[in-house]
Amino acid sequence: IRDHAKYQFSYNSGIYQRLKTDELDLYSKMILLRTIIVIAEMNEDCLIKPEEYLIEPELIYSNNNGVNENRIKIMFYPDFKKMNLITKMKLFADKIINIKDLEEINMINKFKDVCESEDINKIKNFLDKNIGRIERSTILKS
């Protein structure tokens, strides 16, 4: 609801709670990044461009801290700067990184390097490849 120069929002989050990104491991964070891209693409299919809304950890709500597309919702809040999706993804990655985990720091930095290509398909391929690599390494450790 727009009231003169300010916006007023009302949400019923139901079973969804704010996502606790500090409780996510690297694997879950990589899936989260991939999921945000998928949701942004679905929103764009509905004519809601990613430039129109913020992508911030505080605006991600989840069912049981799950990170796949059927478990999270992005709360709409307008982005007055109208940044593109890839810029938002790099900033988002910086906000969810665990600065005490060297592997995570390296992976997020590689993710941001791939984002510099501005090619969403390269970014998705990077995420898919590394999600698969983490899955395989977890299976081998078991």
SVG drawing of the C-alpha trace seen along z (x, -y; Angstrom):
<svg xmlns="http://www.w3.org/2000/svg" viewBox="-2 -12 43 56">
<polyline fill="none" stroke="black" stroke-width="0.4" points="0.0,0.0 1.5,-3.3 0.7,-6.2 2.1,-9.4 5.9,-9.1 6.1,-5.8 5.2,-2.2 3.3,-0.1 3.5,3.7 1.6,6.4 2.5,10.1 1.3,13.2 4.3,15.5 2.3,18.6 4.7,21.6 7.6,19.6 10.2,18.1 13.1,15.8 15.9,17.9 18.8,18.4 21.7,18.1 24.3,18.4 23.0,22.0 23.6,23.0 26.6,25.0 28.4,24.2 26.3,26.8 23.0,25.2 24.3,21.7 25.2,22.8 21.7,24.3 20.2,21.1 22.1,19.0 20.8,21.3 17.3,21.2 17.2,17.4 18.1,17.4 15.3,19.9 12.8,17.9 13.9,14.7 13.4,16.4 9.9,17.6 9.1,14.1 10.3,12.6 7.9,15.0 5.2,13.3 6.5,9.9 8.1,9.1 11.7,8.3 14.5,8.8 15.4,5.1 12.1,4.3 12.7,6.0 15.5,6.4 17.2,9.7 18.5,9.6 19.0,12.3 16.4,10.5 13.8,10.8 14.2,14.6 11.6,16.7 11.8,20.5 9.9,23.5 12.3,25.3 15.3,23.4 15.1,25.3 16.7,23.7 15.1,25.2 12.5,23.4 9.5,25.1 10.7,24.2 11.6,20.5 9.8,17.2 11.3,13.8 9.4,11.1 8.8,8.2 10.3,4.9 10.9,2.4 14.5,1.8 14.6,-1.9 18.2,-1.6 17.0,1.0 20.2,3.1 20.4,6.1 20.1,9.7 23.7,10.5 24.8,7.5 22.3,8.4 23.6,12.0 27.2,10.9 26.1,8.6 23.8,11.3 26.7,13.8 28.9,11.4 26.2,11.1 25.8,14.9 29.4,15.8 31.0,17.4 34.2,15.4 35.7,18.2 35.4,20.9 38.2,20.7 36.5,23.2 33.4,21.1 35.3,17.8 37.1,19.4 33.9,20.7 32.0,17.5 34.9,15.6 34.9,17.9 31.1,17.4 31.6,13.7 34.3,14.0 31.9,16.0 29.3,13.4 31.6,10.9 30.9,12.6 27.3,11.2 26.2,14.6 23.4,16.1 23.9,19.5 27.6,19.6 26.6,18.7 24.0,21.5 26.4,24.0 29.0,23.0 26.5,23.5 25.3,26.8 28.8,28.1 29.9,27.2 26.7,28.4 27.3,31.7 31.0,31.7 30.0,31.1 27.4,33.8 29.9,36.3 32.5,35.4 30.0,35.8 29.1,39.3 32.7,40.3 33.3,39.1 30.3,41.3"/>
</svg>
